[in-house]
Amino acid sequence: MALISMLHKWLDDADGTGSTIRILLCDYSKAFDLIDHRLLINKIKQVDIPNSVINWVISFLSCRLQRLKLGLDCFSEWGTVPSGVPEGTKLGLWLFLVMINVLSISDPFSLWKYVDDSTVSETVTKGNQSEAQLAEDQINSWSKENKFQLNCDKTKELTITFTRSHQEANFPSIHVEGKPTRTVTSANLLGVTINSKLSWNDHIENLVKKASQKLYFLVQLNQQRCPMQIWWHITVLELDSP
């Protein structure tokens, strides 16, 4: 639904209007590992759930220990885990959503959140100035307050326009912590490759490349006369991989 909502808005705002869409694809460094337990518990208490469940979550997060394995029989000392939620658990994902759910942004910007993927867009009408930096500042301010870290190197900007005047060239760069974000012509968004013209060419090209690689692998299996059971197991693994 998030992907459909984004594509519909961008197409509706840019098609035939002369407007340009500036999209900021935010990336967080170690999003699950940096969740502060005190901030998380305070946000959970604001949710309408029984105290018994809250206490159970507190118990789940408290007194967690970890250590490093440095060699065959070499381990570090045990240390407490003051932040983060365990990935790979259903509760860990739910706890992360509790944190990120309160992230908001002012008008006229649009915000979509899907787990740790946050996407911000601004529709710049023809002849007007962009205020996308203000949107980034709001995201960055919220991130600092909640002890998240924006990854400056992986946060990207994508510009969508159907005009031929290249209006986007006049826009100032969006800066994260004083560092300009990288502008791309296409980006992977929730598993779909989106380009600056909202065409499916890049996405189809990527799918064809992946299918060709998998087909080549199956041809090699056939030439080696591998048993069908191996074919089936490998095919399932290949289909499950991104």
N, C-alpha and C positions, 0 to 999 in steps of 0.2 A: 504493500500500500504506500509506503514512503516513496519508493521509486516512481510509482505511477503518479503520485501527487506532485513530485518534483518535475517530471517530464511534462505533465499537463500544464503546470503553471508557466514553465519556461517557454513552451511552445505558444501558449495563449498570449503571453506578454510580448513575445518577440516577432511573431508571424504577422507581417503586413503592417507593423506599427513603426518601424524604424528604430525601435528601442534596442538596447544592448543589455544582456544579462551578465553580471559579474558574479562568479561563483567562487566561494572560498571553501576548499576541502580541508577541514581541520583534522590534524592527526595528533594524538596524545602519546607521549612517551610512557610506556609501562603503565597504562591506564589502570589496570586491575591491581597492580602491585603498590600503587601510591595512594590508595584510598585510606584516609585517616579514620581510625576506628571511632574516635570521639565525635568527629563531625558526622560520621555515618549513623551512630546511635542517636544523635540529636535529631537527624532527619527521619529516622525510623519512628521515633516517638511522636512525630507530627502526623504519621499515618494512622488511620483509624483501624488499628489491629489490637488484639488483646495483649495485656501486659505479660501474660505467660509466654506468648510468642516472642515478644521483645526480649524477655529474660533468656529464652532459649537461644536467640541469635547472639546475645551478649556472651553466653557460655560458649557458643560455637567459635567466636572470634577470640576469646580470652585464653591466655596461657598457652598459646601455640608456640612451639619450639622448632628450630631448624638448625642444621649444621651442614658443612661442606665435606664431601669426600675428596680428599686430595690424592689418594693413591689406593693401592689394594687394601692396606690395613692402616691407612692414615686418615684421621678425621679431625675436623676442627672442633672447638668447644661448642656446646649447645648455646644458642642465643634466642632471645624472645623475638617475636614478630610483631612490631608495633603498628604495622600498617598492611594494607592489601587484603584481598579476599581470594580464596582458592579458586583458580580457574578449573574448568572441567566439571564443576558441580552446578546443579540447578540453583542452589541457594546463592552461590557466588555471583551468578548472572543476575539474579533478582536483586541482590544487594547493590550491585553496580548500577542497575536501573534506578534504584531509589536515589542514588547520588546524582546521576546525570539528569533525572527527570525535572529537577528544579531549574535547570539551565534555560534561560529565556533571553530574548533580545527585543529591542524596541522597534517600532515602526520607523521607516517603511521596509525594513529588512524581513526576510523570511528565513525560518530555521527548521531544519529537519534533523531528528536524532534517531539513529538506529544502532543500539548498543553503544560501542565506542566510536562510531562514525558520526560526526557532526558536520552538516553542510549548511552554509549560509549563502543566500543570494540577494542581490540588489538589482532591481530593474531601473536602468538609467534611460529615461526618455530622451529623444533626440534634442540636442542643443543644451541639455542640462549637465551639471557637474556630478561626479560620483562622490559618494560619502562612504565608500566601502571600508575605509580605514576606521571609521567610527564603529562599525560592526565588529571588526577585529579587536578593537580596544575593549569593547564590552565582553567579548568572549575571553580575552586574555585576563581581564579584571576578575571575572567570575572564576576562572581557572586558578588564579593565584589565591583567591579567598578560600577555595575548596581544596587547595594543595594538589591540583593537577598541573601537569607540565605540557604545554604545547610543544610539539616537535617542529622547530623552525625549518629543519631541512626537508621534512616530508609534507608539511602543509603547503598546498598548491593553490593556484588560481587558474580557473578556466573561464574564458569569455565566450559567450554565445551571441552571435549576431547574424542576421540574414542580409545585411546591407553590404554594399560594395565600397563604402567610403572609409572602412577600417577606423571607425570612430574609437575603437578600443585603444588605438595607439596613443591617444591623447590622455589616457587615464594615468594618474600617478600610481606607482607601485604600492602594493599593500605590504606593510612592514610588521613583522612579528618580533618583538623584543629588539627593535632597531635593525633587524635583518630583513631585506626584501624577499618576499615569497617568489617561488619559481612559477612562471607562467607557462602553461602547457596547452597544447592544441587538442589533446584527448586525455581522458582519465578513466580509470576503472572505478565505477560507483556501484556498490552493492552487487558486484558480479557482472555488471553490464558496462561496456566501453562506450563512454559518451564523448562526442567530439564537438567542436565549436560550431558546427552546422546542424547539430541534432540529427545527423544521418546515421544509418546503421552500417555504413561501409567499414569502419574500423572494427566494430564488434564482429561482423561477419568474417572479416579477414582473420581476426584472432581465433575464431572458432574453426575456420578452415585449417589454420596452422596446427592447432591442437589435434584436430581430427586426422590430419595427415601424419602427424607423429605417432598417434596411436595405431593407425592403419599400417604404417611401416613396421611397427613392433609386431603386429599380428601376422604380417607376411613373413617376418623372420621366424616366428614360431612355426608357421606352416612348413617352411623350408626345412626346418630341423625336425619335422615330424613329431612334434611334441604331443603327448596324450591330450585328449579333449578336456580332462579334468583340470590340467594346468591352464589350458586356454580359458576355461570358465573362471577360475580363481583370479587370473591376471586381468581378465576383462573387467571383472567386478571392481578390482582395485583401481584400474585405470578410469572407469566411469565415475567412481567416488572421488577421484582426485580433482582439484580445481583446474 
